[in-house]
Amino acid sequence: MAGEARDDTAAAIGDVARAVANGGPSPRGLPYFGLDHASGTRLGLLDELAAHGIFRKYEHVLDLGGGLGASTRYLASRLGCTATATGSAAEARGGRLLTERVGLDRQVSHVAADAPRLPFADAAFTHVWVVEALARLGPRDVVLAEAARVLRPGGHFGVQELVRDGADDRVRQALEAVGIREVSVRDVTARAREHGSRQEIARAQLERRLGAAHPFVRERRAIEEALAAGRLRVVQLMGRRP
């Protein structure tokens, strides 16, 4: 049932985005108006994270815990690299549906994989990202060590995370513990909820279609309320594997 629910969510996102796009094309890198991004934070924040690395078409990026692939598609479509999103089997199915609908399946792949046991060779990726997923992927030290294993020397490791007070420093320490160096930390909370009017229209339509009790809707609303109340912050951490 969980897998079916996730597939239904992806289908609903695709249908709502297509209806909204009849009034004009979606913003570049946002074929689904950000509806496919589970937390609802502004995907444009990732431009700041990407500014630390090179993401040309021969670069291969791992989006660890990428869910339905919103951040993965954003990265590939805006910067030209290839990218792989990992997630549950249901997320991978839903992600493939959304990726194929916008013709990005040659650049973006979706793999069902457990973050503590990634099915990739050592140094397989140019860069690794974790976008607002670290807290749900498993034991943090194990997950980060495994992600560092598949990152090539010289590659960048970027994390964008929803955190409570002091948690960003613990994430920084955990990154350094697995060999990631020159870790910088930046708070981007003030810009996390900036959306265009058509994105807000799309969001309202999706919520009406799924219903207020749907887990996808409840999670987004809870995060929005926590950010507005100051209980959560959005921080970006970027480091490099020597």
Contacts in CASP RR format, 6 or more apart in sequence:
PFRMAT RR
TARGET T0000
AUTHOR 0000-0000-0000
METHOD contacts of the structure
MODEL  1
MAGEARDDTAAAIGDVARAVANGGPSPRGLPYFGLDHASGTRLGLLDELA
AHGIFRKYEHVLDLGGGLGASTRYLASRLGCTATATGSAAEARGGRLLTE
RVGLDRQVSHVAADAPRLPFADAAFTHVWVVEALARLGPRDVVLAEAARV
LRPGGHFGVQELVRDGADDRVRQALEAVGIREVSVRDVTARAREHGSRQE
IARAQLERRLGAAHPFVRERRAIEEALAAGRLRVVQLMGRRP
2 90 0 8 1.000
3 88 0 8 1.000
3 89 0 8 1.000
3 90 0 8 1.000
3 93 0 8 1.000
4 90 0 8 1.000
5 90 0 8 1.000
5 215 0 8 1.000
6 68 0 8 1.000
6 88 0 8 1.000
6 90 0 8 1.000
6 91 0 8 1.000
6 93 0 8 1.000
6 94 0 8 1.000
7 90 0 8 1.000
7 93 0 8 1.000
7 94 0 8 1.000
7 97 0 8 1.000
9 68 0 8 1.000
9 94 0 8 1.000
9 210 0 8 1.000
9 214 0 8 1.000
9 216 0 8 1.000
10 36 0 8 1.000
10 68 0 8 1.000
10 93 0 8 1.000
10 94 0 8 1.000
10 95 0 8 1.000
10 97 0 8 1.000
10 98 0 8 1.000
11 97 0 8 1.000
12 206 0 8 1.000
12 209 0 8 1.000
12 210 0 8 1.000
13 32 0 8 1.000
13 35 0 8 1.000
13 36 0 8 1.000
13 68 0 8 1.000
13 98 0 8 1.000
13 206 0 8 1.000
14 32 0 8 1.000
14 35 0 8 1.000
14 98 0 8 1.000
14 101 0 8 1.000
15 209 0 8 1.000
16 35 0 8 1.000
16 202 0 8 1.000
16 205 0 8 1.000
16 206 0 8 1.000
16 209 0 8 1.000
17 26 0 8 1.000
17 31 0 8 1.000
17 32 0 8 1.000
17 33 0 8 1.000
17 35 0 8 1.000
17 202 0 8 1.000
19 205 0 8 1.000
20 26 0 8 1.000
20 33 0 8 1.000
20 198 0 8 1.000
20 201 0 8 1.000
20 202 0 8 1.000
20 205 0 8 1.000
26 32 0 8 1.000
26 33 0 8 1.000
26 198 0 8 1.000
27 33 0 8 1.000
27 199 0 8 1.000
28 77 0 8 1.000
28 78 0 8 1.000
29 43 0 8 1.000
29 73 0 8 1.000
29 74 0 8 1.000
29 77 0 8 1.000
29 78 0 8 1.000
30 43 0 8 1.000
30 74 0 8 1.000
30 199 0 8 1.000
31 73 0 8 1.000
31 77 0 8 1.000
31 98 0 8 1.000
31 101 0 8 1.000
31 102 0 8 1.000
32 70 0 8 1.000
32 98 0 8 1.000
32 202 0 8 1.000
33 198 0 8 1.000
33 199 0 8 1.000
33 202 0 8 1.000
33 203 0 8 1.000
34 40 0 8 1.000
34 43 0 8 1.000
34 70 0 8 1.000
34 199 0 8 1.000
34 202 0 8 1.000
35 202 0 8 1.000
35 203 0 8 1.000
35 206 0 8 1.000
36 68 0 8 1.000
36 69 0 8 1.000
36 70 0 8 1.000
36 73 0 8 1.000
36 95 0 8 1.000
36 98 0 8 1.000
37 43 0 8 1.000
37 70 0 8 1.000
37 71 0 8 1.000
38 67 0 8 1.000
38 68 0 8 1.000
38 70 0 8 1.000
38 132 0 8 1.000
38 216 0 8 1.000
38 219 0 8 1.000
38 220 0 8 1.000
39 132 0 8 1.000
39 162 0 8 1.000
39 219 0 8 1.000
39 220 0 8 1.000
39 223 0 8 1.000
40 220 0 8 1.000
40 223 0 8 1.000
40 224 0 8 1.000
41 132 0 8 1.000
41 162 0 8 1.000
41 192 0 8 1.000
41 193 0 8 1.000
41 223 0 8 1.000
41 227 0 8 1.000
41 234 0 8 1.000
42 191 0 8 1.000
42 192 0 8 1.000
42 193 0 8 1.000
42 194 0 8 1.000
42 195 0 8 1.000
43 70 0 8 1.000
43 71 0 8 1.000
43 74 0 8 1.000
44 74 0 8 1.000
45 160 0 8 1.000
45 188 0 8 1.000
45 191 0 8 1.000
45 192 0 8 1.000
45 234 0 8 1.000
45 236 0 8 1.000
46 71 0 8 1.000
46 74 0 8 1.000
46 75 0 8 1.000
46 131 0 8 1.000
46 160 0 8 1.000
47 78 0 8 1.000
48 186 0 8 1.000
48 188 0 8 1.000
48 236 0 8 1.000
49 129 0 8 1.000
49 158 0 8 1.000
49 160 0 8 1.000
49 236 0 8 1.000
49 238 0 8 1.000
50 75 0 8 1.000
50 78 0 8 1.000
50 79 0 8 1.000
52 156 0 8 1.000
52 158 0 8 1.000
52 184 0 8 1.000
52 238 0 8 1.000
52 239 0 8 1.000
53 127 0 8 1.000
53 156 0 8 1.000
54 126 0 8 1.000
55 61 0 8 1.000
55 75 0 8 1.000
55 79 0 8 1.000
55 80 0 8 1.000
55 81 0 8 1.000
55 127 0 8 1.000
56 79 0 8 1.000
56 80 0 8 1.000
56 81 0 8 1.000
57 80 0 8 1.000
57 81 0 8 1.000
57 82 0 8 1.000
58 81 0 8 1.000
59 81 0 8 1.000
59 82 0 8 1.000
59 126 0 8 1.000
59 127 0 8 1.000
60 81 0 8 1.000
60 82 0 8 1.000
60 83 0 8 1.000
60 84 0 8 1.000
60 124 0 8 1.000
60 125 0 8 1.000
60 126 0 8 1.000
61 72 0 8 1.000
61 75 0 8 1.000
61 76 0 8 1.000
61 81 0 8 1.000
61 82 0 8 1.000
61 83 0 8 1.000
61 84 0 8 1.000
61 125 0 8 1.000
61 126 0 8 1.000
61 127 0 8 1.000
61 128 0 8 1.000
61 129 0 8 1.000
62 83 0 8 1.000
62 84 0 8 1.000
62 86 0 8 1.000
62 120 0 8 1.000
62 124 0 8 1.000
62 125 0 8 1.000
62 127 0 8 1.000
62 128 0 8 1.000
62 129 0 8 1.000
62 147 0 8 1.000
62 150 0 8 1.000
62 151 0 8 1.000
63 69 0 8 1.000
63 71 0 8 1.000
63 72 0 8 1.000
63 75 0 8 1.000
63 83 0 8 1.000
63 84 0 8 1.000
63 85 0 8 1.000
63 86 0 8 1.000
63 129 0 8 1.000
63 130 0 8 1.000
63 131 0 8 1.000
64 86 0 8 1.000
64 115 0 8 1.000
64 118 0 8 1.000
64 128 0 8 1.000
64 129 0 8 1.000
64 130 0 8 1.000
64 133 0 8 1.000
64 137 0 8 1.000
64 143 0 8 1.000
64 147 0 8 1.000
65 85 0 8 1.000
65 86 0 8 1.000
65 87 0 8 1.000
65 91 0 8 1.000
65 115 0 8 1.000
65 130 0 8 1.000
65 131 0 8 1.000
65 133 0 8 1.000
65 137 0 8 1.000
66 72 0 8 1.000
66 85 0 8 1.000
66 86 0 8 1.000
66 87 0 8 1.000
66 91 0 8 1.000
66 131 0 8 1.000
66 133 0 8 1.000
67 85 0 8 1.000
67 87 0 8 1.000
67 88 0 8 1.000
67 91 0 8 1.000
67 95 0 8 1.000
67 133 0 8 1.000
68 91 0 8 1.000
68 94 0 8 1.000
68 95 0 8 1.000
68 98 0 8 1.000
69 85 0 8 1.000
69 91 0 8 1.000
69 95 0 8 1.000
69 98 0 8 1.000
69 99 0 8 1.000
69 108 0 8 1.000
69 110 0 8 1.000
71 85 0 8 1.000
71 129 0 8 1.000
71 131 0 8 1.000
72 83 0 8 1.000
72 84 0 8 1.000
72 85 0 8 1.000
72 99 0 8 1.000
72 108 0 8 1.000
72 110 0 8 1.000
73 83 0 8 1.000
73 98 0 8 1.000
73 99 0 8 1.000
73 102 0 8 1.000
73 104 0 8 1.000
73 108 0 8 1.000
75 81 0 8 1.000
75 83 0 8 1.000
75 129 0 8 1.000
76 82 0 8 1.000
76 83 0 8 1.000
76 104 0 8 1.000
76 107 0 8 1.000
76 108 0 8 1.000
77 102 0 8 1.000
77 104 0 8 1.000
77 107 0 8 1.000
80 107 0 8 1.000
81 107 0 8 1.000
81 126 0 8 1.000
82 107 0 8 1.000
82 108 0 8 1.000
82 109 0 8 1.000
83 107 0 8 1.000
83 108 0 8 1.000
83 109 0 8 1.000
84 108 0 8 1.000
84 109 0 8 1.000
84 110 0 8 1.000
84 111 0 8 1.000
84 125 0 8 1.000
85 91 0 8 1.000
85 92 0 8 1.000
85 95 0 8 1.000
85 108 0 8 1.000
85 109 0 8 1.000
85 110 0 8 1.000
85 111 0 8 1.000
86 92 0 8 1.000
86 110 0 8 1.000
86 111 0 8 1.000
86 112 0 8 1.000
86 113 0 8 1.000
86 115 0 8 1.000
86 118 0 8 1.000
87 110 0 8 1.000
87 111 0 8 1.000
87 112 0 8 1.000
87 113 0 8 1.000
87 115 0 8 1.000
88 112 0 8 1.000
89 112 0 8 1.000
91 110 0 8 1.000
91 112 0 8 1.000
92 110 0 8 1.000
92 111 0 8 1.000
92 112 0 8 1.000
93 110 0 8 1.000
94 110 0 8 1.000
95 110 0 8 1.000
96 105 0 8 1.000
96 110 0 8 1.000
99 105 0 8 1.000
99 108 0 8 1.000
99 110 0 8 1.000
111 119 0 8 1.000
113 119 0 8 1.000
115 137 0 8 1.000
115 138 0 8 1.000
115 143 0 8 1.000
115 146 0 8 1.000
115 147 0 8 1.000
116 137 0 8 1.000
116 138 0 8 1.000
116 139 0 8 1.000
116 142 0 8 1.000
116 143 0 8 1.000
116 146 0 8 1.000
117 146 0 8 1.000
118 146 0 8 1.000
118 147 0 8 1.000
118 149 0 8 1.000
118 150 0 8 1.000
120 150 0 8 1.000
121 150 0 8 1.000
122 149 0 8 1.000
122 150 0 8 1.000
123 150 0 8 1.000
123 151 0 8 1.000
123 152 0 8 1.000
123 153 0 8 1.000
124 150 0 8 1.000
124 152 0 8 1.000
125 150 0 8 1.000
125 151 0 8 1.000
125 152 0 8 1.000
126 152 0 8 1.000
126 155 0 8 1.000
127 151 0 8 1.000
127 155 0 8 1.000
127 156 0 8 1.000
127 157 0 8 1.000
127 158 0 8 1.000
128 147 0 8 1.000
128 148 0 8 1.000
128 150 0 8 1.000
128 151 0 8 1.000
128 155 0 8 1.000
128 156 0 8 1.000
128 157 0 8 1.000
128 158 0 8 1.000
129 158 0 8 1.000
129 159 0 8 1.000
129 160 0 8 1.000
130 137 0 8 1.000
130 147 0 8 1.000
130 158 0 8 1.000
130 159 0 8 1.000
130 160 0 8 1.000
130 161 0 8 1.000
131 159 0 8 1.000
131 160 0 8 1.000
132 160 0 8 1.000
132 161 0 8 1.000
132 162 0 8 1.000
132 234 0 8 1.000
134 140 0 8 1.000
134 143 0 8 1.000
134 144 0 8 1.000
134 159 0 8 1.000
134 161 0 8 1.000
134 171 0 8 1.000
135 161 0 8 1.000
135 162 0 8 1.000
137 143 0 8 1.000
140 171 0 8 1.000
140 174 0 8 1.000
141 174 0 8 1.000
141 177 0 8 1.000
141 178 0 8 1.000
144 174 0 8 1.000
144 175 0 8 1.000
144 177 0 8 1.000
144 178 0 8 1.000
144 180 0 8 1.000
145 178 0 8 1.000
147 157 0 8 1.000
147 178 0 8 1.000
148 157 0 8 1.000
148 178 0 8 1.000
148 179 0 8 1.000
148 180 0 8 1.000
148 241 0 8 1.000
151 157 0 8 1.000
151 241 0 8 1.000
152 241 0 8 1.000
153 241 0 8 1.000
153 242 0 8 1.000
154 240 0 8 1.000
154 241 0 8 1.000
154 242 0 8 1.000
155 240 0 8 1.000
155 241 0 8 1.000
156 238 0 8 1.000
156 239 0 8 1.000
156 240 0 8 1.000
156 241 0 8 1.000
157 175 0 8 1.000
157 180 0 8 1.000
157 238 0 8 1.000
157 239 0 8 1.000
157 240 0 8 1.000
157 241 0 8 1.000
158 236 0 8 1.000
158 237 0 8 1.000
158 238 0 8 1.000
158 239 0 8 1.000
159 171 0 8 1.000
159 175 0 8 1.000
159 236 0 8 1.000
159 237 0 8 1.000
159 238 0 8 1.000
160 188 0 8 1.000
160 234 0 8 1.000
160 235 0 8 1.000
160 236 0 8 1.000
160 237 0 8 1.000
161 167 0 8 1.000
161 168 0 8 1.000
161 171 0 8 1.000
161 234 0 8 1.000
161 235 0 8 1.000
161 237 0 8 1.000
162 223 0 8 1.000
162 226 0 8 1.000
162 227 0 8 1.000
162 232 0 8 1.000
162 233 0 8 1.000
162 234 0 8 1.000
163 171 0 8 1.000
163 232 0 8 1.000
163 233 0 8 1.000
163 234 0 8 1.000
163 235 0 8 1.000
164 231 0 8 1.000
164 232 0 8 1.000
164 233 0 8 1.000
165 233 0 8 1.000
168 185 0 8 1.000
168 187 0 8 1.000
168 233 0 8 1.000
168 235 0 8 1.000
168 237 0 8 1.000
169 185 0 8 1.000
171 235 0 8 1.000
171 237 0 8 1.000
172 183 0 8 1.000
172 185 0 8 1.000
172 237 0 8 1.000
175 183 0 8 1.000
175 237 0 8 1.000
175 239 0 8 1.000
176 183 0 8 1.000
179 241 0 8 1.000
179 242 0 8 1.000
180 239 0 8 1.000
180 240 0 8 1.000
180 241 0 8 1.000
181 239 0 8 1.000
181 240 0 8 1.000
181 241 0 8 1.000
181 242 0 8 1.000
182 239 0 8 1.000
182 240 0 8 1.000
183 237 0 8 1.000
183 238 0 8 1.000
183 239 0 8 1.000
184 237 0 8 1.000
184 238 0 8 1.000
184 239 0 8 1.000
185 235 0 8 1.000
185 236 0 8 1.000
185 237 0 8 1.000
186 235 0 8 1.000
186 236 0 8 1.000
186 237 0 8 1.000
187 233 0 8 1.000
187 234 0 8 1.000
187 235 0 8 1.000
188 234 0 8 1.000
188 235 0 8 1.000
188 236 0 8 1.000
189 227 0 8 1.000
189 230 0 8 1.000
189 232 0 8 1.000
189 233 0 8 1.000
189 234 0 8 1.000
189 235 0 8 1.000
192 227 0 8 1.000
192 234 0 8 1.000
193 224 0 8 1.000
193 227 0 8 1.000
193 228 0 8 1.000
195 203 0 8 1.000
203 220 0 8 1.000
206 217 0 8 1.000
207 217 0 8 1.000
210 216 0 8 1.000
210 217 0 8 1.000
211 217 0 8 1.000
212 218 0 8 1.000
212 221 0 8 1.000
223 232 0 8 1.000
226 232 0 8 1.000
227 233 0 8 1.000
227 234 0 8 1.000
END
